[in-house]
Amino acid sequence: MPGFFHDKKLYYTPIEFAISHIGGTWKMPILWRLQNGPLRYGELKEDIPRISDKMLTSQLKELETKGMVHRKAYAEVPLRVEYTLTEKGKNALPVIETIMKYGYALIQDEGIEYPPKKEQ
């Protein structure tokens, strides 16, 4: 099967190429949270509490490089930065929603209570 090169990387299938854009632990949660409009770095960090600052920064930069997210910096002190989805990022939302629904179905199949009840 012939492959194709993009950004000095060899891909063999469209799946590999798509996963390079939205795969990993954090890219889809970031994209999903941006669907309702712009968010600042701190808002994303608060909404995804398990992500480290280093990882959030690197994932946002990667999503921006891939054309999935737009970063807008305002000339203010302190600096204010907002992240929004591009059209390419918005096009990923139906895929992410399908994966989320599949995840819910797997959770139910395993008999896992989700969301878990809060401990008292």
PDB file as gemmi writes it, atoms N, CA and C in Angstrom:
CRYST1    1.000    1.000    1.000  90.00  90.00  90.00 P 1                      
ATOM      1  N   MET A   1       0.851  -1.180   0.000  1.00  0.00           N  
ATOM      2  CA  MET A   1       0.000   0.000   0.000  1.00  0.00           C  
ATOM      3  C   MET A   1       0.897   1.244   0.000  1.00  0.00           C  
ATOM      4  N   PRO A   2       0.716   2.114  -0.972  1.00  0.00           N  
ATOM      5  CA  PRO A   2       1.537   3.320  -1.007  1.00  0.00           C  
ATOM      6  C   PRO A   2       1.110   4.295   0.086  1.00  0.00           C  
ATOM      7  N   GLY A   3       2.068   4.989   0.598  1.00  0.00           N  
ATOM      8  CA  GLY A   3       1.794   5.990   1.614  1.00  0.00           C  
ATOM      9  C   GLY A   3       1.995   7.383   1.053  1.00  0.00           C  
ATOM     10  N   PHE A   4       1.884   8.370   1.918  1.00  0.00           N  
ATOM     11  CA  PHE A   4       2.128   9.753   1.515  1.00  0.00           C  
ATOM     12  C   PHE A   4       2.850  10.469   2.647  1.00  0.00           C  
ATOM     13  N   PHE A   5       3.646  11.443   2.264  1.00  0.00           N  
ATOM     14  CA  PHE A   5       4.385  12.240   3.230  1.00  0.00           C  
ATOM     15  C   PHE A   5       3.673  13.557   3.474  1.00  0.00           C  
ATOM     16  N   HIS A   6       3.695  13.978   4.719  1.00  0.00           N  
ATOM     17  CA  HIS A   6       3.203  15.296   5.096  1.00  0.00           C  
ATOM     18  C   HIS A   6       4.001  15.744   6.308  1.00  0.00           C  
ATOM     19  N   ASP A   7       4.551  16.931   6.254  1.00  0.00           N  
ATOM     20  CA  ASP A   7       5.387  17.453   7.341  1.00  0.00           C  
ATOM     21  C   ASP A   7       6.466  16.449   7.757  1.00  0.00           C  
ATOM     22  N   LYS A   8       7.118  15.876   6.777  1.00  0.00           N  
ATOM     23  CA  LYS A   8       8.239  14.949   6.976  1.00  0.00           C  
ATOM     24  C   LYS A   8       7.854  13.655   7.682  1.00  0.00           C  
ATOM     25  N   LYS A   9       6.578  13.308   7.651  1.00  0.00           N  
ATOM     26  CA  LYS A   9       6.125  12.066   8.257  1.00  0.00           C  
ATOM     27  C   LYS A   9       5.383  11.247   7.205  1.00  0.00           C  
ATOM     28  N   LEU A  10       5.584   9.940   7.262  1.00  0.00           N  
ATOM     29  CA  LEU A  10       4.934   9.031   6.321  1.00  0.00           C  
ATOM     30  C   LEU A  10       3.635   8.501   6.921  1.00  0.00           C  
ATOM     31  N   TYR A  11       2.563   8.619   6.155  1.00  0.00           N  
ATOM     32  CA  TYR A  11       1.251   8.112   6.554  1.00  0.00           C  
ATOM     33  C   TYR A  11       0.818   7.070   5.526  1.00  0.00           C  
ATOM     34  N   TYR A  12       0.140   6.034   5.998  1.00  0.00           N  
ATOM     35  CA  TYR A  12      -0.352   4.988   5.105  1.00  0.00           C  
ATOM     36  C   TYR A  12      -1.863   5.011   4.933  1.00  0.00           C  
ATOM     37  N   THR A  13      -2.572   5.594   5.906  1.00  0.00           N  
ATOM     38  CA  THR A  13      -4.034   5.619   5.824  1.00  0.00           C  
ATOM     39  C   THR A  13      -4.573   6.969   6.276  1.00  0.00           C  
ATOM     40  N   PRO A  14      -5.782   7.314   5.849  1.00  0.00           N  
ATOM     41  CA  PRO A  14      -6.420   8.526   6.344  1.00  0.00           C  
ATOM     42  C   PRO A  14      -6.645   8.489   7.866  1.00  0.00           C  
ATOM     43  N   ILE A  15      -6.812   7.281   8.418  1.00  0.00           N  
ATOM     44  CA  ILE A  15      -6.999   7.166   9.868  1.00  0.00           C  
ATOM     45  C   ILE A  15      -5.760   7.666  10.586  1.00  0.00           C  
ATOM     46  N   GLU A  16      -4.589   7.216  10.153  1.00  0.00           N  
ATOM     47  CA  GLU A  16      -3.339   7.683  10.764  1.00  0.00           C  
ATOM     48  C   GLU A  16      -3.230   9.206  10.691  1.00  0.00           C  
ATOM     49  N   PHE A  17      -3.586   9.755   9.544  1.00  0.00           N  
ATOM     50  CA  PHE A  17      -3.482  11.196   9.357  1.00  0.00           C  
ATOM     51  C   PHE A  17      -4.444  11.944  10.286  1.00  0.00           C  
ATOM     52  N   ALA A  18      -5.669  11.451  10.391  1.00  0.00           N  
ATOM     53  CA  ALA A  18      -6.647  12.087  11.279  1.00  0.00           C  
ATOM     54  C   ALA A  18      -6.203  12.003  12.735  1.00  0.00           C  
ATOM     55  N   ILE A  19      -5.705  10.839  13.139  1.00  0.00           N  
ATOM     56  CA  ILE A  19      -5.258  10.663  14.524  1.00  0.00           C  
ATOM     57  C   ILE A  19      -4.082  11.583  14.836  1.00  0.00           C  
ATOM     58  N   SER A  20      -3.253  11.879  13.852  1.00  0.00           N  
ATOM     59  CA  SER A  20      -2.146  12.810  14.090  1.00  0.00           C  
ATOM     60  C   SER A  20      -2.659  14.202  14.437  1.00  0.00           C  
ATOM     61  N   HIS A  21      -3.884  14.501  14.040  1.00  0.00           N  
ATOM     62  CA  HIS A  21      -4.478  15.803  14.331  1.00  0.00           C  
ATOM     63  C   HIS A  21      -5.251  15.813  15.653  1.00  0.00           C  
ATOM     64  N   ILE A  22      -5.979  14.746  15.958  1.00  0.00           N  
ATOM     65  CA  ILE A  22      -6.864  14.784  17.135  1.00  0.00           C  
ATOM     66  C   ILE A  22      -6.587  13.687  18.152  1.00  0.00           C  
ATOM     67  N   GLY A  23      -5.593  12.832  17.892  1.00  0.00           N  
ATOM     68  CA  GLY A  23      -5.330  11.708  18.779  1.00  0.00           C  
ATOM     69  C   GLY A  23      -4.609  12.107  20.056  1.00  0.00           C  
ATOM     70  N   GLY A  24      -4.459  11.145  20.936  1.00  0.00           N  
ATOM     71  CA  GLY A  24      -3.812  11.382  22.217  1.00  0.00           C  
ATOM     72  C   GLY A  24      -4.832  11.612  23.309  1.00  0.00           C  
ATOM     73  N   THR A  25      -4.349  11.805  24.487  1.00  0.00           N  
ATOM     74  CA  THR A  25      -5.216  11.940  25.657  1.00  0.00           C  
ATOM     75  C   THR A  25      -5.935  13.277  25.714  1.00  0.00           C  
ATOM     76  N   TRP A  26      -5.304  14.347  25.242  1.00  0.00           N  
ATOM     77  CA  TRP A  26      -5.808  15.686  25.552  1.00  0.00           C  
ATOM     78  C   TRP A  26      -6.385  16.477  24.389  1.00  0.00           C  
ATOM     79  N   LYS A  27      -6.047  16.164  23.154  1.00  0.00           N  
ATOM     80  CA  LYS A  27      -6.498  17.007  22.039  1.00  0.00           C  
ATOM     81  C   LYS A  27      -8.014  17.022  21.899  1.00  0.00           C  
ATOM     82  N   MET A  28      -8.637  15.859  21.946  1.00  0.00           N  
ATOM     83  CA  MET A  28     -10.096  15.827  21.794  1.00  0.00           C  
ATOM     84  C   MET A  28     -10.805  16.545  22.944  1.00  0.00           C  
ATOM     85  N   PRO A  29     -10.398  16.338  24.211  1.00  0.00           N  
ATOM     86  CA  PRO A  29     -11.051  17.111  25.275  1.00  0.00           C  
ATOM     87  C   PRO A  29     -10.888  18.621  25.110  1.00  0.00           C  
ATOM     88  N   ILE A  30      -9.738  19.063  24.628  1.00  0.00           N  
ATOM     89  CA  ILE A  30      -9.534  20.497  24.404  1.00  0.00           C  
ATOM     90  C   ILE A  30     -10.473  20.992  23.304  1.00  0.00           C  
ATOM     91  N   LEU A  31     -10.482  20.287  22.173  1.00  0.00           N  
ATOM     92  CA  LEU A  31     -11.354  20.687  21.068  1.00  0.00           C  
ATOM     93  C   LEU A  31     -12.819  20.687  21.493  1.00  0.00           C  
ATOM     94  N   TRP A  32     -13.235  19.668  22.236  1.00  0.00           N  
ATOM     95  CA  TRP A  32     -14.619  19.548  22.678  1.00  0.00           C  
ATOM     96  C   TRP A  32     -15.028  20.747  23.531  1.00  0.00           C  
ATOM     97  N   ARG A  33     -14.141  21.176  24.415  1.00  0.00           N  
ATOM     98  CA  ARG A  33     -14.461  22.290  25.305  1.00  0.00           C  
ATOM     99  C   ARG A  33     -14.510  23.632  24.574  1.00  0.00           C  
ATOM    100  N   LEU A  34     -13.855  23.729  23.442  1.00  0.00           N  
ATOM    101  CA  LEU A  34     -13.856  24.987  22.686  1.00  0.00           C  
ATOM    102  C   LEU A  34     -15.058  25.125  21.759  1.00  0.00           C  
ATOM    103  N   GLN A  35     -15.931  24.131  21.719  1.00  0.00           N  
ATOM    104  CA  GLN A  35     -17.037  24.173  20.760  1.00  0.00           C  
ATOM    105  C   GLN A  35     -18.056  25.278  21.037  1.00  0.00           C  
ATOM    106  N   ASN A  36     -18.132  25.745  22.268  1.00  0.00           N  
ATOM    107  CA  ASN A  36     -19.132  26.769  22.607  1.00  0.00           C  
ATOM    108  C   ASN A  36     -18.583  28.185  22.554  1.00  0.00           C  
ATOM    109  N   GLY A  37     -17.368  28.329  22.072  1.00  0.00           N  
ATOM    110  CA  GLY A  37     -16.808  29.668  21.942  1.00  0.00           C  
ATOM    111  C   GLY A  37     -15.425  29.767  22.544  1.00  0.00           C  
ATOM    112  N   PRO A  38     -14.857  30.973  22.471  1.00  0.00           N  
ATOM    113  CA  PRO A  38     -13.477  31.160  22.913  1.00  0.00           C  
ATOM    114  C   PRO A  38     -13.314  30.904  24.408  1.00  0.00           C  
ATOM    115  N   LEU A  39     -12.149  30.352  24.738  1.00  0.00           N  
ATOM    116  CA  LEU A  39     -11.784  30.151  26.136  1.00  0.00           C  
ATOM    117  C   LEU A  39     -10.350  30.617  26.338  1.00  0.00           C  
ATOM    118  N   ARG A  40     -10.098  31.126  27.515  1.00  0.00           N  
ATOM    119  CA  ARG A  40      -8.741  31.511  27.881  1.00  0.00           C  
ATOM    120  C   ARG A  40      -8.014  30.292  28.424  1.00  0.00           C  
ATOM    121  N   TYR A  41      -6.704  30.402  28.488  1.00  0.00           N  
ATOM    122  CA  TYR A  41      -5.869  29.301  28.967  1.00  0.00           C  
ATOM    123  C   TYR A  41      -6.338  28.835  30.349  1.00  0.00           C  
ATOM    124  N   GLY A  42      -6.546  29.760  31.265  1.00  0.00           N  
ATOM    125  CA  GLY A  42      -6.958  29.414  32.630  1.00  0.00           C  
ATOM    126  C   GLY A  42      -8.305  28.702  32.671  1.00  0.00           C  
ATOM    127  N   GLU A  43      -9.211  29.082  31.786  1.00  0.00           N  
ATOM    128  CA  GLU A  43     -10.515  28.420  31.734  1.00  0.00           C  
ATOM    129  C   GLU A  43     -10.367  26.977  31.259  1.00  0.00           C  
ATOM    130  N   LEU A  44      -9.522  26.768  30.259  1.00  0.00           N  
ATOM    131  CA  LEU A  44      -9.266  25.405  29.791  1.00  0.00           C  
ATOM    132  C   LEU A  44      -8.610  24.576  30.890  1.00  0.00           C  
ATOM    133  N   LYS A  45      -7.644  25.164  31.567  1.00  0.00           N  
ATOM    134  CA  LYS A  45      -6.926  24.466  32.639  1.00  0.00           C  
ATOM    135  C   LYS A  45      -7.891  24.084  33.757  1.00  0.00           C  
ATOM    136  N   GLU A  46      -8.789  24.969  34.100  1.00  0.00           N  
ATOM    137  CA  GLU A  46      -9.772  24.698  35.157  1.00  0.00           C  
ATOM    138  C   GLU A  46     -10.748  23.606  34.736  1.00  0.00           C  
ATOM    139  N   ASP A  47     -11.110  23.591  33.463  1.00  0.00           N  
ATOM    140  CA  ASP A  47     -12.090  22.629  32.958  1.00  0.00           C  
ATOM    141  C   ASP A  47     -11.485  21.245  32.716  1.00  0.00           C  
ATOM    142  N   ILE A  48     -10.155  21.179  32.610  1.00  0.00           N  
ATOM    143  CA  ILE A  48      -9.456  19.906  32.423  1.00  0.00           C  
ATOM    144  C   ILE A  48      -8.420  19.801  33.551  1.00  0.00           C  
ATOM    145  N   PRO A  49      -8.857  19.562  34.778  1.00  0.00           N  
ATOM    146  CA  PRO A  49      -7.965  19.695  35.941  1.00  0.00           C  
ATOM    147  C   PRO A  49      -6.796  18.722  35.976  1.00  0.00           C  
ATOM    148  N   ARG A  50      -6.873  17.577  35.305  1.00  0.00           N  
ATOM    149  CA  ARG A  50      -5.772  16.602  35.376  1.00  0.00           C  
ATOM    150  C   ARG A  50      -4.627  16.919  34.422  1.00  0.00           C  
ATOM    151  N   ILE A  51      -4.798  17.874  33.522  1.00  0.00           N  
ATOM    152  CA  ILE A  51      -3.745  18.189  32.559  1.00  0.00           C  
ATOM    153  C   ILE A  51      -2.728  19.135  33.202  1.00  0.00           C  
ATOM    154  N   SER A  52      -1.450  18.877  32.945  1.00  0.00           N  
ATOM    155  CA  SER A  52      -0.403  19.753  33.478  1.00  0.00           C  
ATOM    156  C   SER A  52      -0.301  21.003  32.605  1.00  0.00           C  
ATOM    157  N   ASP A  53       0.288  22.047  33.170  1.00  0.00           N  
ATOM    158  CA  ASP A  53       0.492  23.280  32.397  1.00  0.00           C  
ATOM    159  C   ASP A  53       1.338  23.015  31.163  1.00  0.00           C  
ATOM    160  N   LYS A  54       2.399  22.238  31.330  1.00  0.00           N  
ATOM    161  CA  LYS A  54       3.290  21.931  30.210  1.00  0.00           C  
ATOM    162  C   LYS A  54       2.534  21.200  29.103  1.00  0.00           C  
ATOM    163  N   MET A  55       1.705  20.232  29.475  1.00  0.00           N  
ATOM    164  CA  MET A  55       0.966  19.462  28.475  1.00  0.00           C  
ATOM    165  C   MET A  55      -0.097  20.320  27.797  1.00  0.00           C  
ATOM    166  N   LEU A  56      -0.823  21.126  28.560  1.00  0.00           N  
ATOM    167  CA  LEU A  56      -1.841  21.989  27.953  1.00  0.00           C  
ATOM    168  C   LEU A  56      -1.193  22.944  26.961  1.00  0.00           C  
ATOM    169  N   THR A  57      -0.083  23.538  27.351  1.00  0.00           N  
ATOM    170  CA  THR A  57       0.618  24.459  26.457  1.00  0.00           C  
ATOM    171  C   THR A  57       1.070  23.749  25.184  1.00  0.00           C  
ATOM    172  N   SER A  58       1.666  22.571  25.323  1.00  0.00           N  
ATOM    173  CA  SER A  58       2.169  21.861  24.141  1.00  0.00           C  
ATOM    174  C   SER A  58       1.029  21.398  23.242  1.00  0.00           C  
ATOM    175  N   GLN A  59      -0.066  20.934  23.834  1.00  0.00           N  
ATOM    176  CA  GLN A  59      -1.196  20.474  23.023  1.00  0.00           C  
ATOM    177  C   GLN A  59      -1.873  21.634  22.296  1.00  0.00           C  
ATOM    178  N   LEU A  60      -1.996  22.783  22.956  1.00  0.00           N  
ATOM    179  CA  LEU A  60      -2.566  23.955  22.294  1.00  0.00           C  
ATOM    180  C   LEU A  60      -1.683  24.404  21.137  1.00  0.00           C  
ATOM    181  N   LYS A  61      -0.366  24.393  21.338  1.00  0.00           N  
ATOM    182  CA  LYS A  61       0.552  24.768  20.257  1.00  0.00           C  
ATOM    183  C   LYS A  61       0.437  23.795  19.084  1.00  0.00           C  
ATOM    184  N   GLU A  62       0.338  22.505  19.398  1.00  0.00           N  
ATOM    185  CA  GLU A  62       0.217  21.508  18.336  1.00  0.00           C  
ATOM    186  C   GLU A  62      -1.099  21.666  17.582  1.00  0.00           C  
ATOM    187  N   LEU A  63      -2.190  21.882  18.310  1.00  0.00           N  
ATOM    188  CA  LEU A  63      -3.487  22.092  17.660  1.00  0.00           C  
ATOM    189  C   LEU A  63      -3.473  23.357  16.810  1.00  0.00           C  
ATOM    190  N   GLU A  64      -2.765  24.380  17.278  1.00  0.00           N  
ATOM    191  CA  GLU A  64      -2.647  25.617  16.500  1.00  0.00           C  
ATOM    192  C   GLU A  64      -1.821  25.365  15.229  1.00  0.00           C  
ATOM    193  N   THR A  65      -0.719  24.640  15.359  1.00  0.00           N  
ATOM    194  CA  THR A  65       0.124  24.317  14.210  1.00  0.00           C  
ATOM    195  C   THR A  65      -0.638  23.502  13.172  1.00  0.00           C  
ATOM    196  N   LYS A  66      -1.495  22.582  13.630  1.00  0.00           N  
ATOM    197  CA  LYS A  66      -2.278  21.731  12.733  1.00  0.00           C  
ATOM    198  C   LYS A  66      -3.481  22.474  12.137  1.00  0.00           C  
ATOM    199  N   GLY A  67      -3.700  23.716  12.576  1.00  0.00           N  
ATOM    200  CA  GLY A  67      -4.806  24.503  12.037  1.00  0.00           C  
ATOM    201  C   GLY A  67      -6.153  24.177  12.649  1.00  0.00           C  
ATOM    202  N   MET A  68      -6.161  23.540  13.813  1.00  0.00           N  
ATOM    203  CA  MET A  68      -7.409  23.152  14.482  1.00  0.00           C  
ATOM    204  C   MET A  68      -7.911  24.241  15.440  1.00  0.00           C  
ATOM    205  N   VAL A  69      -6.982  25.023  15.972  1.00  0.00           N  
ATOM    206  CA  VAL A  69      -7.285  26.038  16.982  1.00  0.00           C  
ATOM    207  C   VAL A  69      -6.612  27.340  16.561  1.00  0.00           C  
ATOM    208  N   HIS A  70      -7.308  28.442  16.834  1.00  0.00           N  
ATOM    209  CA  HIS A  70      -6.740  29.770  16.594  1.00  0.00           C  
ATOM    210  C   HIS A  70      -6.437  30.416  17.944  1.00  0.00           C  
ATOM    211  N   ARG A  71      -5.244  30.978  18.054  1.00  0.00           N  
ATOM    212  CA  ARG A  71      -4.814  31.662  19.273  1.00  0.00           C  
ATOM    213  C   ARG A  71      -4.814  33.160  19.000  1.00  0.00           C  
ATOM    214  N   LYS A  72      -5.539  33.914  19.829  1.00  0.00           N  
ATOM    215  CA  LYS A  72      -5.575  35.368  19.673  1.00  0.00           C  
ATOM    216  C   LYS A  72      -5.042  35.994  20.948  1.00  0.00           C  
ATOM    217  N   ALA A  73      -3.967  36.766  20.817  1.00  0.00           N  
ATOM    218  CA  ALA A  73      -3.370  37.467  21.954  1.00  0.00           C  
ATOM    219  C   ALA A  73      -3.776  38.933  21.880  1.00  0.00           C  
ATOM    220  N   TYR A  74      -4.232  39.463  22.991  1.00  0.00           N  
ATOM    221  CA  TYR A  74      -4.642  40.856  23.083  1.00  0.00           C  
ATOM    222  C   TYR A  74      -3.505  41.676  23.689  1.00  0.00           C  
ATOM    223  N   ALA A  75      -3.306  42.872  23.179  1.00  0.00           N  
ATOM    224  CA  ALA A  75      -2.244  43.749  23.665  1.00  0.00           C  
ATOM    225  C   ALA A  75      -2.697  44.399  24.970  1.00  0.00           C  
ATOM    226  N   GLU A  76      -2.710  43.610  26.016  1.00  0.00           N  
ATOM    227  CA  GLU A  76      -3.128  44.079  27.339  1.00  0.00           C  
ATOM    228  C   GLU A  76      -2.082  43.637  28.352  1.00  0.00           C  
ATOM    229  N   VAL A  77      -2.085  44.317  29.497  1.00  0.00           N  
ATOM    230  CA  VAL A  77      -1.242  43.899  30.609  1.00  0.00           C  
ATOM    231  C   VAL A  77      -2.165  43.598  31.770  1.00  0.00           C  
ATOM    232  N   PRO A  78      -2.178  42.351  32.277  1.00  0.00           N  
ATOM    233  CA  PRO A  78      -1.401  41.219  31.778  1.00  0.00           C  
ATOM    234  C   PRO A  78      -1.955  40.730  30.436  1.00  0.00           C  
ATOM    235  N   LEU A  79      -1.093  40.012  29.718  1.00  0.00           N  
ATOM    236  CA  LEU A  79      -1.462  39.500  28.401  1.00  0.00           C  
ATOM    237  C   LEU A  79      -2.698  38.610  28.499  1.00  0.00           C  
ATOM    238  N   ARG A  80      -3.650  38.837  27.600  1.00  0.00           N  
ATOM    239  CA  ARG A  80      -4.851  37.998  27.544  1.00  0.00           C  
ATOM    240  C   ARG A  80      -4.828  37.231  26.234  1.00  0.00           C  
ATOM    241  N   VAL A  81      -4.994  35.913  26.340  1.00  0.00           N  
ATOM    242  CA  VAL A  81      -4.975  35.042  25.167  1.00  0.00           C  
ATOM    243  C   VAL A  81      -6.260  34.226  25.161  1.00  0.00           C  
ATOM    244  N   GLU A  82      -6.904  34.154  23.996  1.00  0.00           N  
ATOM    245  CA  GLU A  82      -8.094  33.332  23.830  1.00  0.00           C  
ATOM    246  C   GLU A  82      -7.861  32.314  22.730  1.00  0.00           C  
ATOM    247  N   TYR A  83      -8.474  31.145  22.919  1.00  0.00           N  
ATOM    248  CA  TYR A  83      -8.387  30.067  21.935  1.00  0.00           C  
ATOM    249  C   TYR A  83      -9.785  29.798  21.391  1.00  0.00           C  
ATOM    250  N   THR A  84      -9.866  29.642  20.077  1.00  0.00           N  
ATOM    251  CA  THR A  84     -11.128  29.323  19.419  1.00  0.00           C  
ATOM    252  C   THR A  84     -10.881  28.210  18.398  1.00  0.00           C  
ATOM    253  N   LEU A  85     -11.950  27.521  18.054  1.00  0.00           N  
ATOM    254  CA  LEU A  85     -11.868  26.497  17.025  1.00  0.00           C  
ATOM    255  C   LEU A  85     -11.844  27.146  15.649  1.00  0.00           C  
ATOM    256  N   THR A  86     -11.039  26.594  14.771  1.00  0.00           N  
ATOM    257  CA  THR A  86     -11.083  26.975  13.364  1.00  0.00           C  
ATOM    258  C   THR A  86     -12.142  26.088  12.693  1.00  0.00           C  
ATOM    259  N   GLU A  87     -12.382  26.310  11.414  1.00  0.00           N  
ATOM    260  CA  GLU A  87     -13.310  25.438  10.690  1.00  0.00           C  
ATOM    261  C   GLU A  87     -12.822  23.998  10.714  1.00  0.00           C  
ATOM    262  N   LYS A  88     -11.516  23.812  10.576  1.00  0.00           N  
ATOM    263  CA  LYS A  88     -10.942  22.472  10.621  1.00  0.00           C  
ATOM    264  C   LYS A  88     -11.206  21.832  11.989  1.00  0.00           C  
ATOM    265  N   GLY A  89     -11.077  22.609  13.052  1.00  0.00           N  
ATOM    266  CA  GLY A  89     -11.373  22.112  14.397  1.00  0.00           C  
ATOM    267  C   GLY A  89     -12.845  21.782  14.571  1.00  0.00           C  
ATOM    268  N   LYS A  90     -13.711  22.637  14.036  1.00  0.00           N  
ATOM    269  CA  LYS A  90     -15.156  22.389  14.122  1.00  0.00           C  
ATOM    270  C   LYS A  90     -15.537  21.117  13.372  1.00  0.00           C  
ATOM    271  N   ASN A  91     -14.847  20.841  12.281  1.00  0.00           N  
ATOM    272  CA  ASN A  91     -15.138  19.629  11.501  1.00  0.00           C  
ATOM    273  C   ASN A  91     -14.801  18.357  12.267  1.00  0.00           C  
ATOM    274  N   ALA A  92     -13.960  18.457  13.280  1.00  0.00           N  
ATOM    275  CA  ALA A  92     -13.601  17.292  14.096  1.00  0.00           C  
ATOM    276  C   ALA A  92     -14.659  16.974  15.151  1.00  0.00           C  
ATOM    277  N   LEU A  93     -15.534  17.912  15.468  1.00  0.00           N  
ATOM    278  CA  LEU A  93     -16.501  17.714  16.554  1.00  0.00           C  
ATOM    279  C   LEU A  93     -17.432  16.520  16.356  1.00  0.00           C  
ATOM    280  N   PRO A  94     -17.983  16.279  15.157  1.00  0.00           N  
ATOM    281  CA  PRO A  94     -18.827  15.084  14.993  1.00  0.00           C  
ATOM    282  C   PRO A  94     -18.063  13.781  15.239  1.00  0.00           C  
ATOM    283  N   VAL A  95     -16.805  13.747  14.866  1.00  0.00           N  
ATOM    284  CA  VAL A  95     -15.976  12.557  15.107  1.00  0.00           C  
ATOM    285  C   VAL A  95     -15.790  12.366  16.612  1.00  0.00           C  
ATOM    286  N   ILE A  96     -15.477  13.447  17.300  1.00  0.00           N  
ATOM    287  CA  ILE A  96     -15.281  13.385  18.748  1.00  0.00           C  
ATOM    288  C   ILE A  96     -16.575  12.964  19.443  1.00  0.00           C  
ATOM    289  N   GLU A  97     -17.704  13.489  18.982  1.00  0.00           N  
ATOM    290  CA  GLU A  97     -18.991  13.114  19.570  1.00  0.00           C  
ATOM    291  C   GLU A  97     -19.273  11.622  19.372  1.00  0.00           C  
ATOM    292  N   THR A  98     -18.953  11.103  18.205  1.00  0.00           N  
ATOM    293  CA  THR A  98     -19.139   9.668  17.942  1.00  0.00           C  
ATOM    294  C   THR A  98     -18.267   8.835  18.873  1.00  0.00           C  
ATOM    295  N   ILE A  99     -17.016   9.230  19.046  1.00  0.00           N  
ATOM    296  CA  ILE A  99     -16.121   8.509  19.956  1.00  0.00           C  
ATOM    297  C   ILE A  99     -16.641   8.586  21.389  1.00  0.00           C  
ATOM    298  N   MET A 100     -17.167   9.748  21.780  1.00  0.00           N  
ATOM    299  CA  MET A 100     -17.716   9.906  23.130  1.00  0.00           C  
ATOM    300  C   MET A 100     -18.919   8.982  23.333  1.00  0.00           C  
ATOM    301  N   LYS A 101     -19.800   8.919  22.363  1.00  0.00           N  
ATOM    302  CA  LYS A 101     -20.961   8.026  22.473  1.00  0.00           C  
ATOM    303  C   LYS A 101     -20.521   6.572  22.562  1.00  0.00           C  
ATOM    304  N   TYR A 102     -19.518   6.218  21.789  1.00  0.00           N  
ATOM    305  CA  TYR A 102     -18.979   4.864  21.844  1.00  0.00           C  
ATOM    306  C   TYR A 102     -18.383   4.583  23.226  1.00  0.00           C  
ATOM    307  N   GLY A 103     -17.697   5.569  23.780  1.00  0.00           N  
ATOM    308  CA  GLY A 103     -17.145   5.434  25.131  1.00  0.00           C  
ATOM    309  C   GLY A 103     -18.233   5.216  26.164  1.00  0.00           C  
ATOM    310  N   TYR A 104     -19.332   5.979  26.074  1.00  0.00           N  
ATOM    311  CA  TYR A 104     -20.465   5.782  26.989  1.00  0.00           C  
ATOM    312  C   TYR A 104     -21.023   4.366  26.877  1.00  0.00           C  
ATOM    313  N   ALA A 105     -21.146   3.881  25.645  1.00  0.00           N  
ATOM    314  CA  ALA A 105     -21.674   2.524  25.442  1.00  0.00           C  
ATOM    315  C   ALA A 105     -20.740   1.481  26.060  1.00  0.00           C  
ATOM    316  N   LEU A 106     -19.433   1.658  25.887  1.00  0.00           N  
ATOM    317  CA  LEU A 106     -18.477   0.730  26.498  1.00  0.00           C  
ATOM    318  C   LEU A 106     -18.566   0.757  28.020  1.00  0.00           C  
ATOM    319  N   ILE A 107     -18.722   1.951  28.578  1.00  0.00           N  
ATOM    320  CA  ILE A 107     -18.858   2.104  30.031  1.00  0.00           C  
ATOM    321  C   ILE A 107     -20.085   1.349  30.524  1.00  0.00           C  
ATOM    322  N   GLN A 108     -21.197   1.511  29.827  1.00  0.00           N  
ATOM    323  CA  GLN A 108     -22.425   0.806  30.207  1.00  0.00           C  
ATOM    324  C   GLN A 108     -22.250  -0.698  30.076  1.00  0.00           C  
ATOM    325  N   ASP A 109     -21.624  -1.152  28.996  1.00  0.00           N  
ATOM    326  CA  ASP A 109     -21.388  -2.589  28.801  1.00  0.00           C  
ATOM    327  C   ASP A 109     -20.569  -3.191  29.930  1.00  0.00           C  
ATOM    328  N   GLU A 110     -19.681  -2.418  30.489  1.00  0.00           N  
ATOM    329  CA  GLU A 110     -18.830  -2.892  31.580  1.00  0.00           C  
ATOM    330  C   GLU A 110     -19.508  -2.755  32.944  1.00  0.00           C  
ATOM    331  N   GLY A 111     -20.707  -2.178  32.966  1.00  0.00           N  
ATOM    332  CA  GLY A 111     -21.437  -2.019  34.220  1.00  0.00           C  
ATOM    333  C   GLY A 111     -20.853  -0.945  35.132  1.00  0.00           C  
ATOM    334  N   ILE A 112     -20.147   0.008  34.553  1.00  0.00           N  
ATOM    335  CA  ILE A 112     -19.525   1.080  35.329  1.00  0.00           C  
ATOM    336  C   ILE A 112     -20.537   2.205  35.517  1.00  0.00           C  
ATOM    337  N   GLU A 113     -20.606   2.707  36.731  1.00  0.00           N  
ATOM    338  CA  GLU A 113     -21.490   3.838  37.012  1.00  0.00           C  
ATOM    339  C   GLU A 113     -20.807   5.120  36.545  1.00  0.00           C  
ATOM    340  N   TYR A 114     -21.441   5.786  35.592  1.00  0.00           N  
ATOM    341  CA  TYR A 114     -20.875   7.025  35.071  1.00  0.00           C  
ATOM    342  C   TYR A 114     -21.981   8.015  34.801  1.00  0.00           C  
ATOM    343  N   PRO A 115     -21.834   9.230  35.280  1.00  0.00           N  
ATOM    344  CA  PRO A 115     -20.735   9.682  36.115  1.00  0.00           C  
ATOM    345  C   PRO A 115     -20.827   9.051  37.503  1.00  0.00           C  
ATOM    346  N   PRO A 116     -19.682   8.868  38.150  1.00  0.00           N  
ATOM    347  CA  PRO A 116     -19.695   8.232  39.470  1.00  0.00           C  
ATOM    348  C   PRO A 116     -20.386   9.119  40.500  1.00  0.00           C  
ATOM    349  N   LYS A 117     -20.986   8.480  41.489  1.00  0.00           N  
ATOM    350  CA  LYS A 117     -21.602   9.240  42.573  1.00  0.00           C  
ATOM    351  C   LYS A 117     -20.508   9.880  43.415  1.00  0.00           C  
ATOM    352  N   LYS A 118     -20.780  11.081  43.875  1.00  0.00           N  
ATOM    353  CA  LYS A 118     -19.809  11.754  44.730  1.00  0.00           C  
ATOM    354  C   LYS A 118     -19.820  11.099  46.101  1.00  0.00           C  
ATOM    355  N   GLU A 119     -18.613  10.909  46.633  1.00  0.00           N  
ATOM    356  CA  GLU A 119     -18.500  10.337  47.967  1.00  0.00           C  
ATOM    357  C   GLU A 119     -18.917  11.361  49.001  1.00  0.00           C  
ATOM    358  N   GLN A 120     -19.578  10.899  50.026  1.00  0.00           N  
ATOM    359  CA  GLN A 120     -20.094  11.808  51.057  1.00  0.00           C  
ATOM    360  C   GLN A 120     -19.090  12.009  52.143  1.00  0.00           C  
TER     361      GLN A 120                                                      
END                                                                             
